[in-house]
């Protein structure tokens, strides 16, 4: 298996160099960038894209949230998994990052052991070996095709979902009419405990409903429990 490539955009040289060292020691092939301009030059020129991107929010020039938005709107760069590096306790940044399609976040200051563990967890979710999925799931007007990684409503053009939104919808459709707690959704989709931050699930449900349009109404909130797809 080829060594997985990790890019980190961080303007603090000490944090960047320490992160590069830790990722290299963990067996990854890391690259460091001081700002978004350097990152996009690399992405546009490079034949091989990073397998994952660590992206600081507070950057000189274009900030990390704007860069994330640009990445997600790009046909080639959009699928790259992104972990946001946020200021400790900045709930607004976390929520906005998740809404824009971040796969995870790490609050500063962070330990390199935690960072490596988060990177490994996201890579397992987005690119590791997984049990074979049912190829096609549907409910009413909604159809999910796991082989094509597409979701349609009434058979129309594919709904543009992030990796986590797709996985969340897949798990809901796999359990039609079953109420799933936030903890269960966390374990099934994110693959590890998010330290009780149920807001993560709520934000992804919110954006998923918005993208599905009228079909988003199929996702029901069960007060004080969680979510389900069904009547």
N, C-alpha and C positions, 0 to 999 in steps of 0.2 A: 504494500500500500504506500502511495506517495506521501511524503511529509506534508502535513497540512499547513497552509500559509495563513498567517495572521497579520493584519495591518493594524497599527495603532496610531491614531491622530491625537497628539497631546503636545501642547506648547511648552509645558514644564519639562525641561530637559532631564532633570533628576528622575521624575516619575517615568518619563518615556524610556530612559536608559535602564532603569530598574525593571520595568515591565518587559522590555526586550530581553534582558538577561534571564528573567524568570521563565518566559515563554520558550526561549532557546533551550534552557536546562530541562524543560518539560518535554522536549522532543519536537517542538514546532519550528517552523521557519518564519520568524517574525520580521516585519519591516516597520520602521518608524517614520512618521511625518509630523512636521511642526504645525501645519495648517491645511485647510481644505484645498487650497490651490495646488499644493504639492501632491496631495492624494489624487486629485482628478487628473493631473498630468500623468501619474503612474497608471491609473486605471485606463486612461485613453490610449496609452502607448503599449501597455503590457498585453501579451497574448494570454497569459494565465492570470485570472482574477484571484484575489484573496478568498480563502474559504470562510473567513470571518473578519469583521471589522470592529475594533474597539474605538469608540468615537467620543471624545470629550465634548461637553456642551459649551463650556467657556473657552472659546478660541479667538485669537486675533482675526480681524476681518470677518468673514462669514462664520457664524456660530454653528455649533454641532447640530442643532435642530433644523436649521436651514439646509445644511449639508444632507441630513437624513431625508428631508423632503425631496431634494434633488435626486438622491440615490434611488428612492422608491419610485420616482416618476420615470426613471431611465429603463429602457427595455432590457439592456444588457446587465446593468449594475443593480437593478432593483431586487433581484433574489438574494443578494449577499446578506447573510445574517449579520445583525448589528447589535452590539452591546453598548449602551450609552454610559458614560462616566459622568455622574451628577454630583453636585454639591450636597453634602450631608444635610438631610432634612428638607431638601427642596422638593416638596410634594408636587408643586406645579410643573416643574421640569420633568419629573417622572411620568406624570399623567400625559403631558403633551408628547413626550417621546414615545410612549406606548400607543397613543392615538395615531401618531405618524407612522407607526409600523416597526418600532424597535422590538427586538426579540427578548431583551433583558436589560437590566441596568445594574450598575455597581455604584454605591455612594462613596465619595471620598471623605476622609482618607480610607484606603482599603489595604488589606494585606495581600501580598502577591499569591499566597496559597489560595485565598478566596477567589482572586481573579482567575487563576489557572483552572480552578474547579468550575467556575461559571462558564469559562470558555469551553471546557470539555463537555459540560452539560448541554450547552446550546448546539455544539457540533453533533452530539449524539441525537438530538431532536431533529436537526435539519439535514444531516448527511450520513448518519450511522446506519448500520444494519437494523432493520425493524421487521416485526412479523408481517407477513403478507396481508394486505388489507383487502376487504371486499372491494371489488372494482367499481361497483355502482350502488349508490344509496339514493333514495328519493322519499319525499313527503309532499303530498299535494302537488303544487306547481314547481317545487324545488327539486333539482337533481344534482348530485355530486358524482363526478367521475374521477376516481383516485388514480387511474392509469394515465389519464390526460391531465390530471391535477387541475380540473376545471369545475366550476359551479355555474349552473344556468337556472334561470327562472322562465318558465313557459318555453323552454328550448331556445331562448334567444341568446345573444352573445354572452361570452363568459364574464362573470362578475370578477373584477380584479381584487383578489384577497391576498393578504400576506400569508406567510407559511403558518403562523400561529392561528390566524383566523380560520384558515382552511382546516387545520387539525381540530380546532374547537368545534367547528360545524360538523366535521366527520364524526366526532365522538358523540355529539348530540343526536345526530341522525342514526347512529348505531344503537342508540338507546331511546327510541321514540316512545313517548308517554311515560318515561321513567324520570323522576326528579333526581337531578344530580347536584350534590352539594358543591360549593366552591372548592372545598378541600379535595373532593374527588376529581373535579375538573383540573385542578392544579396538578395532582399526581399523574393523571392520564395524559395531559397535554404538555405541561411544563417539565414533568419528570422529576421534580424535587420540591421540597417544601419552600415556599416563598416567605417563611416566617410570619404566616398569618395575614399577609397583605392581600386580602380578598379584593381590594380595589383593582388589582391587576386583571382579574377575571371580569369584573364589572366593566372596565374600560374596553376590553376586547369584545365583550358582548354588545356594548353600545355601538362600536364601530362596525361590527358584523351586521347588526340590525340595519344600520344606516345604508351600508353597501347593498344589502339584499332588497332594499326598497319595501314594497308592500309585503313581500315574503318574509321580511324580518319580523312580522307579527306572529309568525309561527313559533318564535322563541319566546316562551312564557317565563315570567319571573314568579317564583313561588316564594312568597314573603318569608323571611328568616330562615330559608333553607337553601335555595339555589335556583337552577334553571332547568327547563326541559323543552323539547319540541313535541308538540301534540295539541290536542284539543283542550 
